[in-house]
C-alpha cells in the first residue's frame, strides 16, 4: 500500500515541542512545516497548501482562537487540530 504524505503545519510558540513533534511526524512519513506564531501560520498558509494545522491555543500576540478564526475565514478547507 502506498502512503501519501499529509502536509502538516505545526503552530506553537514552544520551539522544543514543535521540533520533537516534527521529528515524530516526519518519521511517520508526513511532510511537516513549522510556525511559531499565529501571524507566521497565516503567512505560511498563504505560500503553501496544507492539509492539517496543529494549533496551540495559548500563544503570545495572536492566540490560537484568533488564528483559528482567520484560518477558517481565509482557508476554509484546512482541517485544524487545537492543542491546550
C-alpha positions in Angstrom: 0.0 0.0 0.0 1.3 3.4 -0.9 1.2 6.1 1.7 0.5 9.7 0.6 2.1 12.1 3.0 -0.1 14.7 4.7 1.1 18.3 4.8 1.0 19.3 8.4 1.7 22.8 9.8 2.6 22.8 13.5 2.0 26.2 15.2 3.2 26.7 18.7 5.5 29.2 20.4 7.4 26.4 22.2 10.1 25.6 19.8 11.2 22.4 21.6 7.7 21.0 21.4 7.5 21.8 17.6 10.8 20.2 16.9 10.0 17.0 18.8 6.6 16.6 17.2 8.0 17.4 13.8 10.5 14.6 14.1 7.8 12.1 15.1 5.5 13.1 12.2 8.4 13.0 9.7 9.3 9.5 10.9 5.7 8.6 10.2 6.1 9.8 6.6 4.3 13.2 6.8 5.5 16.5 5.3 5.9 18.9 8.3 6.2 22.7 8.3 6.6 24.8 11.4 5.4 28.3 12.5 6.0 29.8 15.9 3.1 32.4 16.0 -0.3 33.0 14.6 0.9 35.6 12.2 3.6 33.2 10.9 1.0 30.5 10.5 -1.1 32.7 8.2 1.9 33.7 6.2 2.8 30.0 5.7 -0.7 29.2 4.6 -0.6 32.0 2.0 2.5 30.4 0.5 2.0 26.6 1.0 -1.1 24.5 0.8 -1.7 22.4 3.9 -4.0 19.5 4.8 -3.9 20.0 8.6 -2.8 22.7 11.0 -2.0 21.6 14.6 -2.5 24.9 16.5 -1.7 25.8 20.1 -4.4 27.8 21.9 -2.1 29.9 24.2 0.5 31.9 22.3 1.6 35.5 22.7 0.3 38.1 20.3 -2.3 36.4 18.1 -3.6 33.5 20.2 -4.9 30.2 18.8 -8.5 31.2 18.8 -7.9 34.4 16.8 -5.7 32.4 14.4 -8.4 29.7 14.0 -10.9 32.3 13.1 -8.6 33.7 10.4 -7.7 30.3 9.1 -11.4 29.3 8.7 -12.2 32.7 7.1 -9.3 32.5 4.6 -8.7 28.8 4.2 -12.0 27.0 5.0 -11.0 23.6 3.7 -7.9 23.3 6.0 -8.5 21.0 9.0 -7.4 22.4 12.3 -6.5 20.4 15.5 -6.4 22.6 18.6 -3.9 21.9 21.4 -4.5 23.1 25.0 
